[in-house]
């Protein structure tokens, strides 16, 4: 049990051992229900055929919402990147998860990502804006640059989420690249 728990991201050997012992010794652990929930999720949840998010039907709950404008399309690397954006409650458009990012050293090129499906969605859905919400690391930048190169000719406005200092973060904890992006992405203070 501890060996299998160690395979999960963020769980080291000691944490895996503690979780395993808690499951075995705590009367509230309900290991049978945990096992059933894991099995049910693994067999019934699959990627949405449109955006790549988690779904139990052909389309996910986000793509099925009639209140979604569908005019803005936010491109993310992974389906899990949609969750924090949804929690903000500030984006009411649709998403497109690429399924990763360009990583030549790991043999991940454009063919391994859902870029062709993105182009198809743009041609058929006619979004008014494409928002690129990819990581600010080297691979994320390479993916963003590649997408800009292939999507610019389509004539749809391309924007990118801002990068900079996190709320509540101080300058002393920011690295040089974050500070550089925060300075270059500055905007006017609202008039009073």
C-alpha positions as CSV (number, residue, x, y, z in Angstrom):
1,X,0.0,0.0,0.0
2,X,2.8,2.4,0.9
3,X,4.6,1.5,-2.3
4,X,1.6,2.4,-4.4
5,X,0.9,5.6,-2.5
6,X,4.5,6.7,-3.1
7,X,3.8,6.7,-6.8
8,X,1.4,9.6,-6.3
9,X,2.8,13.1,-7.0
10,X,3.8,15.0,-3.8
11,X,3.9,11.9,-1.6
12,X,7.3,10.8,-0.4
13,X,8.2,7.6,1.4
14,X,7.4,8.9,4.9
15,X,4.1,10.4,3.9
16,X,3.1,7.2,2.0
17,X,3.9,5.2,5.2
18,X,1.8,7.5,7.4
19,X,-1.2,7.4,5.0
20,X,-1.0,3.7,4.7
21,X,-0.9,3.2,8.5
22,X,-3.8,5.7,8.9
23,X,-5.9,3.8,6.4
24,X,-5.2,0.5,8.1
25,X,-5.6,1.6,11.7
26,X,-8.3,4.4,11.6
27,X,-11.9,3.3,11.8
28,X,-13.0,6.3,9.8
29,X,-10.6,5.5,6.9
30,X,-13.2,3.5,4.9
31,X,-10.7,1.8,2.6
32,X,-13.4,-0.1,0.6
33,X,-15.1,3.2,-0.3
34,X,-11.8,4.8,-1.2
35,X,-11.0,1.8,-3.5
36,X,-14.5,2.0,-5.1
37,X,-14.2,5.8,-5.6
38,X,-10.8,5.4,-7.3
39,X,-12.1,2.6,-9.5
40,X,-15.2,4.4,-10.5
41,X,-13.3,7.6,-11.3
42,X,-10.7,5.7,-13.4
43,X,-13.4,3.9,-15.4
44,X,-15.9,6.7,-15.9
45,X,-13.9,9.9,-16.3
46,X,-12.2,10.7,-19.6
47,X,-11.1,13.8,-21.5
48,X,-13.8,16.0,-23.0
49,X,-13.9,15.5,-26.8
50,X,-13.9,19.3,-27.3
51,X,-11.7,20.9,-24.7
52,X,-9.8,18.0,-23.0
53,X,-11.1,18.7,-19.5
54,X,-12.5,15.9,-17.3
55,X,-15.9,14.5,-18.5
56,X,-18.2,11.6,-17.8
57,X,-20.1,12.1,-21.1
58,X,-18.7,13.2,-24.5
59,X,-18.5,16.8,-23.4
60,X,-17.6,18.2,-20.0
61,X,-19.9,20.3,-17.8
62,X,-18.1,23.5,-18.9
63,X,-18.6,22.9,-22.6
64,X,-22.2,22.0,-22.0
65,X,-23.0,25.3,-20.1
66,X,-25.3,27.4,-22.3
67,X,-24.3,30.5,-20.4
68,X,-20.7,30.3,-21.6
69,X,-20.1,32.9,-24.2
70,X,-17.9,30.6,-26.2
71,X,-16.5,33.7,-27.9
72,X,-13.2,33.7,-26.0
73,X,-11.0,30.6,-26.0
74,X,-8.5,30.1,-23.2
75,X,-5.6,27.7,-24.1
76,X,-3.9,25.9,-21.3
77,X,-1.3,23.2,-21.1
78,X,-3.2,20.5,-19.1
79,X,-6.8,19.8,-18.1
80,X,-5.8,20.4,-14.5
81,X,-4.9,24.0,-15.4
82,X,-8.6,24.7,-16.0
83,X,-9.5,24.2,-12.3
84,X,-7.7,27.2,-10.9
85,X,-9.0,29.4,-13.7
86,X,-12.5,28.3,-13.1
87,X,-12.2,28.9,-9.3
88,X,-11.6,32.6,-10.0
89,X,-15.1,32.9,-11.5
90,X,-13.8,35.7,-13.8
91,X,-13.6,33.8,-17.1
92,X,-16.9,32.8,-18.8
93,X,-15.5,31.6,-22.1
94,X,-14.4,28.1,-23.2
95,X,-11.1,26.3,-22.7
96,X,-8.8,24.2,-24.8
97,X,-6.2,21.9,-23.0
98,X,-3.2,21.1,-25.2
99,X,-2.4,17.9,-23.2
100,X,1.1,19.2,-22.4
101,X,3.7,21.5,-23.9
102,X,6.5,21.3,-26.4
103,X,9.5,19.5,-24.9
104,X,11.9,18.3,-27.6
105,X,14.2,16.6,-25.1
106,X,11.2,14.4,-24.0
107,X,10.2,13.8,-27.6
108,X,7.1,15.9,-27.3
109,X,6.4,17.9,-30.5
110,X,3.4,19.6,-32.0
111,X,2.1,16.2,-33.2
112,X,1.8,14.9,-29.6
113,X,-0.3,17.9,-28.5
114,X,-3.9,18.8,-29.3
115,X,-2.8,21.7,-31.5
116,X,-4.6,20.4,-34.6
117,X,-7.8,20.2,-32.6
118,X,-7.2,23.8,-31.5
119,X,-6.9,25.0,-35.1
120,X,-10.0,23.1,-36.0
121,X,-12.0,24.7,-33.1
122,X,-10.8,28.1,-34.2
123,X,-11.9,27.5,-37.8
124,X,-15.4,26.2,-36.8
125,X,-16.0,28.2,-33.6
126,X,-14.8,31.6,-34.8
127,X,-13.7,32.8,-31.3
128,X,-13.3,36.6,-30.9
129,X,-10.1,36.1,-28.8
130,X,-7.6,33.4,-28.0
131,X,-6.0,33.7,-24.6
132,X,-2.8,31.9,-24.1
133,X,-2.5,30.8,-20.4
134,X,0.7,28.7,-20.5
135,X,3.6,28.4,-18.1
136,X,6.3,31.0,-18.0
137,X,9.1,28.5,-18.0
138,X,11.3,27.6,-21.0
139,X,9.0,24.9,-22.4
140,X,5.9,27.1,-21.8
141,X,7.5,30.0,-23.6
142,X,8.5,27.7,-26.6
143,X,4.9,26.4,-26.8
144,X,3.5,30.0,-26.6
145,X,5.8,31.2,-29.3
146,X,4.9,28.2,-31.5
147,X,1.2,28.8,-31.1
148,X,1.6,32.5,-31.9
149,X,3.5,31.6,-35.1
150,X,0.8,29.2,-36.3
151,X,-2.3,31.1,-35.0
152,X,-1.4,34.7,-36.0
153,X,-2.2,34.1,-39.7
154,X,-5.8,33.1,-38.7
155,X,-6.6,36.7,-37.8
156,X,-8.0,36.1,-34.4
157,X,-6.7,38.4,-31.7
158,X,-4.2,36.6,-29.5
159,X,-3.6,37.7,-25.9
160,X,-1.6,36.2,-23.1
161,X,-2.2,36.1,-19.3
162,X,-0.1,38.5,-17.3
163,X,2.9,37.3,-15.4
164,X,4.4,39.0,-12.4
165,X,4.3,39.2,-8.7
166,X,1.7,37.1,-6.8
167,X,-0.8,38.9,-4.6
168,X,0.7,39.3,-1.1
169,X,4.2,38.5,-2.4
170,X,7.1,40.8,-1.7
171,X,9.9,41.9,-4.0
172,X,12.5,40.2,-1.9
173,X,11.1,36.8,-2.8
174,X,10.7,37.3,-6.5
175,X,13.3,36.0,-9.0
176,X,14.8,38.2,-11.7
177,X,12.5,37.0,-14.6
178,X,9.4,37.5,-12.5
179,X,10.4,41.0,-11.7
180,X,11.3,41.7,-15.3
181,X,7.8,40.5,-16.4
182,X,6.1,42.5,-13.6
183,X,7.9,45.6,-14.8
184,X,7.2,45.1,-18.5
185,X,3.6,44.2,-17.8
186,X,2.8,47.2,-15.7
187,X,-0.4,49.2,-16.3
188,X,-1.6,52.7,-15.4
189,X,-3.1,53.3,-12.0
190,X,-6.8,54.1,-12.2
191,X,-7.6,57.8,-12.0
192,X,-9.3,59.0,-8.9
